[in-house]
Amino acid sequence: MKTFRKTLVLFVVFLMGTYFFPLFFEWDTKEPILLPEEISDSEESESSTLPQSPTDQSLIPSVGFANYVGLAVDDFLVEYGDPVKVEMLSDTSEIWIYGTDSTDYLQVMVENYVVTEILVLGRSVEIPPFEMGMEQEEMYPLASFHPKFVVPFENQTIQINLDENELNNRPLIAFDNQTYAVITMDSQTHEIVSIQYMTNEKLLSTGLYDLTPFSSVVQEPVKQFNPAALEKVRTQQTIRYINVMREKMGLIPLEESLVLEAVGNELFEFHASLQEQNTQPEPASQEEASEDAVIISDDAVEIVGGDDDSNQESETEEEASEPLNETTIQTFLEEEAIDLDKVRLLYQVAPADPSVYALQWFTFVEYRDILMDESMSRIGITYQGDELLLILDDGFEISL
């Protein structure tokens, strides 16, 4: 009998070890470098429980901030007063910031004196019919969640298509005054962490969702005062969003680091130099050189021979524009003697609006783990074109 009991206890311990080991193993091997292709769709969809309706979209009566979107900013000023800070994006676009932390943060996009977007992050700000921090199951009685929406735009209709992950992590709702709201759910707590109210045009131009027909909506390029100034605004916005989220989770805010920004610039330059080395043509033999002769005269320079130089140039440009990869990043960190245990890197091709990509990070478990790492204390963000490189570290000294 004692032998039987001992065997039974060992069997139960074995089962518990088999169940818990993958969780411990996954936690201990958190990836310090995250690239877009490493995002796990299956991991996101497992945690979602929002029911979807196959019927046509239903409209929610406009309430709260939805009543200000698409209208002149005067009414908003009367109700909420002057912002604590204004950030200029162009001669016609501004971001008005109300509140300063995770309790009351609110920002308004004003374009040509019209409210086109309102973003709420503060947990004490009212967002009827929902509440900040509301869990998914509490949202069911308040709204229907649909995978498809038909949005009017310039005498036509555009269909918005949400995949399963978007439906559960960034669901969309429509109000009866032709405004919309994107709800961001935390991938770990499954609670509302932000809500963005938008006009139909603003929604269609963000690139948040798949559109049909896609080619019908083209976002006007922003005529900014200075590209460097706009980049600085984007950086400040991104850091604010991340720090508000960290404060909500009881973590210390990250400190902006010019050193880490410099590391990002060095990494992009290192990547460009590798690409240049890989695209350098091999020295031509004497026979090949004679086939591609250069004739210089008083009137012109003419290249004789060769096999479609324009194609070669376009191929070189494509190769030079290859995105960063993990091998390049690890090689750079090793050459600079930067310890991977002390840094976290996040790289992706990002749209222009930080409220799109920065908040979307929190709907992915992998991204959230990096941004919510309690051992990290500094942040640096570097842009190169439409590429974004975000680096976190624990405050150790880096010398380049």
Summary of the structure (lengths in Angstrom):
residues: 400
radius of gyration: 25.9
end to end distance: 68.2
largest distance: 106.8
contacts: 1108
relative contact order: 0.13
helix: 40%
strand: 25%
